[in-house]
Amino acid sequence: MSRESTIDNVRTSLPIAKTHWPLVFLTLGACAAFLLFPYDLGFMTRILIMMVFVISFDLILGYAGIATLGHAAMYGCGAYAAGLFAVHISPDPLLGLASGAAMGALIAFVSGLLLMRAHGLSLLMLSIAVTMVLQEIASKARDVTGGADGLTGISMGPILGVFEFDFIGKTAYWYAFCALFVILALLRILVASPFGLALRGIKDSSSRMRAIGTPVYWRKVTAYVIAGAIAGIAGALSAQITSLVSVEVFNFALSAEVMVMLVLGGSGRLYGALIGTLVFMTVHHVAASIDPFNWLFAIGFMVLGIVFFLPDGLISLPKRIRRMIGAVR
């Protein structure tokens, strides 16, 4: 092999190698958290589950520009699907995870056929209506879902027949992390593909994308279904790890919190969703432990600060600091 071709291969491989560093840092961070906070694994597992949920929302809002307040619909359906699957069919966690993803995708497809034809305020109201209808169905179907008492009796078998869920939560923590890692790696490929670029174009100008022949409606439906499947996985993880599903999984507050987390971290950047989730849930946890009644003040001030001083989210903070240093020099 000639020297020139070797240099070309190295140059082309560097960007590819560089794109793996965020996943490496994510893994190192998960290992560090596991070692430093061994008695807070339950809380950290909830953070990982919410990270899965928020990156699913980032796909439709940050990349496709689809603003909804009903993303909890797919999360809740995925949770109930996994819980019912474990109770009536099989306690296998991975099959339950697949059932949650399938149900989330199904609900997203059925509702998305209508929602993706709406825009603005109409889309927001319709998405809330879909979630409220599903919540009412879950509440009334007491024989199936447990109604207001919730779905109980969920008992999970060992993962891959080897790793059993323990009382401390070690298995649950790494189970949730592996799910997040795989989903994040696949989404990185998706958003860098022509499909991901088409979503960005639709967000910037759907009329221009339609003019060049892009099937805008079906691209949006497809993105909504993919996001619904991931949200269903997040719900399934929650049901399997907590062994309980309540009608509160359809709560409007959950959809609103997901949007706040994404705004904090920065939309349109998958790692912004992770940062926003980590910051929001950590501040929530600390503030609620200090003052259980007025912790929302801390969240409100934090959101105001981010909106005014970092409109692109916390993920843009390093770039802002570099600009400030460059201006001083």
N, C-alpha and C positions, 0 to 999 in steps of 0.2 A: 504493500500500500504506500502511495506517495505521501510526502510530507504535507502537500496542499490538501489532499483528501482527508488526512488525519486531522488537520486544523479545522476543516469544514465540519467534520463529524463532532469535534469537541464543541465548536460554536453552536451547532444546532442542538446538542444535548444539554447545554448549560441552562437554557430557559426551562426545559422539561424538568431538570433536576431542581431548579429553583422553585418550581410550583409545588414540590413535595414538602418544602420546609414548613408551611403552616400546619400540615397534618402531623409533622414531627413534633412541632411545638405543642400542638393540642395533646398528643400522646404524653409528652413529658409533663405537661401541666396536670393531666389526669393522674399520672403516677405520683407527682409531688403532692397533690391534694389528698390522695389515698394515704400517703405516709404521714403527712403533717396533721391531718384531721381524721384520725381513725374512729373517733366517736361521733362524727357528724356525717356518716356515710348516707344516712337516710335523706338528709337535707341536700347533700351533693347529688344524690341520685335524682331527686326532684328537679334540680337544676339541669341535669343532662336531659331529662325527659322534656323539659320546657324548651331546651335548645333545639331538639328535634322538631317540636311544634312551631317554634318561631322561624326556623329556616324554611319550613314549608310555607309559611305566610310570606316570607321574603321572596319566594319564587313568584308569587302572583302579584304582590304589591311592588316590590323593589325592582323586579325585572319586567313584568308585563304591565304594571301600572293599574292593576285591578284592585280597587279599594273596597273591601267588604268589612262588615262588622258581624259576620256570621260564621267565622272560621271554626268556631267551637262545635258546629254541627258535625263536621267530619271527625273531629277529636272524640266527641261523645259517642257517635255511632261506632267508631273503632273500639272504644272502651267496652261498650255493651257487647259488640260482636265477639271480642276476645274473651270476655267474662262468660258469656253464654256458651261459647265453644268449649271452654274449660269445664264448665259445669255439666254439660249434656253430651259432649262428644269425646274430647280428648284433653288431658292435662298437658300435652306437649307444648312448651312455650313457643317454639318456632312456628308450629302450625297455627297456634293462636295469634301470633304476630301477623302471619299471612292472612288470616281471616279478618283481622282488624284493618289491614291495608286494603283488602278487597272491598270491605264494607265502606270504608272512607272514600275509595275511588268510585264506588257505585252511587253513593249519595251525591258526590261532587258532580258526577256525570249527569244524573237525573236533574239536579237543581241547576247545574251549570248551563244546560240547554236553554233555560229561561233567563238566568241571571246574566249570562254573557251577552244578552241582547239589550240589557239595560245599561245606563250610565249615570254617574254622579249620584245625586240624592236618591233616585229611584233604585239604583243598585244597592245602596246602603240599606234602605228600608226593606227591600225584598230579601236581602241576606239575613237581616234580623228576623223577619217573618218566618223564614224557613227554619231557623234555629228554634224559635218559639213553638212552632208546630211540632217539631221533633221532641222538644222537651215535654210538651203536653201529652204526646203519644206515650212517651216513656213513663210519665206519671200515671196515666190512666191504665196502662197495660200491667197492672199489678201482678197478675199471675206469671208473667214472663220476666219482667224487669225488677219486680219487688216494689215498684211504685216509689212513694216518698221514703220508704225504709231503705231503699237501695238494693242492689244485687249482691248477695253474700254467698258464702259457701264456695268461693273460688280457691281451688287448691292446685298449685302448679307442680308438675313433675320436674325432674332434673333436666337441665339444658344439655342436649345431645346425649341424654342418658347418663351423663357423668357428673355435671356440676349442679348440685342441689342448692336450693335457696336456703340460706342460713339466717339465723335470728339477727346477727350483727349487720347483715346487709352487704357483705363483700361480693357475693355472686351477683346480686341485683345491680350493684354499682358497675361492675365490669360488663354485665349484660347490657345495661343502658348505654355505656360508653361504646361498646362494639357496634350497637345499632346506630349511634350518632356518627361514628367514624365511617361506617360503610355508606350511609346515606349522604354524608358530606362529600365523600370521595366521588360518588356517582353524580351528585349535583354539580360538582366542579366540572366534570366532563360535559354534563348537559348544558350548562350556561355558556361554555366555550364552544359549543357545537353550532352549526347553522340554525338549529331550532332556537337556541338561546339568543343568538344574534337577532333572529326574527322577533323574539319577544321584546328585546331592547328597542328595536325599530318601531314596534307597535306602541310601546310606551311613549316614545318620542313623538310619533305622528302616525296614527293608525290610517289616516286618509292617504298618506304617501305610500305606505306599505300596501294598501289596497290597490292603489294605482299601478303598482309594479307587478300586480298579480298574486300577492300573498293572500292566502285564505285566512284573513284576520280572525274571523269568528271561530273557526275550528282550531286555530292556533291557541286562542284564549281558552277554549273548552279543554283542549289537551293539557295545557298548563294547569288549569284548575283541577283536572282529574289527578294529575301527578301530585300536586300539592295536597289534594284530598287523601290520596293514598299515604303520603308521609304523615299527615295529621292523624290519620287512622292508626298508624304505627305508634305514634306518641300516645294516643289514647289507650292502645292495647298494652303498651309498656306500663302505663299507670295502673291499669286494671290488674295486670299480672303481678306487679310488685306490691301493691297495697292490698290486694285480695278483696277489693270493694269497688263498686261502681255506683255512684249516686246520680240523681237527676241534675245535680249541680254541675256536671260536666258540660251541660248545655248553657250554663249561665252566661249572660251577656257580658258580665265583668271579665270573664276569661278572654273573650275576643278582644275587649278593650285593652286589657293588660298586655296581650300579645302585640298589639299595635304600638303601645307605649315602649315596650322592650325594643322593638325594631327601630323606632324613632331614636331612642337613646343610643343604640349601637351604630346605626347608619344603614338605611335601606339600599338595596341593589348591590350589596357586598355581603356574601355569605358569612364572613367572619364578623361583620358588624352585628349580625343577628346573635352570634355567640357572645360577643362582648356585652351587648345590651341586656341579654338575659342574665348573664353573670352579675352585672352591676345592679340591675333592678332587684333581683331576688336577694342579693346580699344586703342591699340597703333596706329592703323590706324586712328581712329577717332581723337585722340589728335594730332598726327603728321600732318595729313591733315589740321586740323584747324590752325596749326602754319605755315606750308609751304605747300600749295596745290600742288606745282609742284615737290617737292623733298622728299615727305614723304616716298617713297620707300627705301631711304637710311636707315631710322630707322628700317624698316622691314628687310632689308638685313643684317644689323649689328646684329640684334636680332637673326635671323636664324643662322648666322655664329657662334655666341656665344653659342647657344644651341647645334649645331652640334659638336662643338669642346669640350665643357665642360660638356654638359649633353646629350650624344648621345641617351639616352633612353627617352628624353623629360623632360618637367617641372615636370611631375608627379613623377619623380625619385629624385627630389631635396631633400625632407625630408630624404630619405634613404642615399643620399650622405652626407648630413649634419651630420647625426648620425654616419656615418663611420668616418668622419673627427674628430668629438668629441671623438669617441672611440680611434682613433689613437693618439690624443693629450694626453689622459689619460694613 
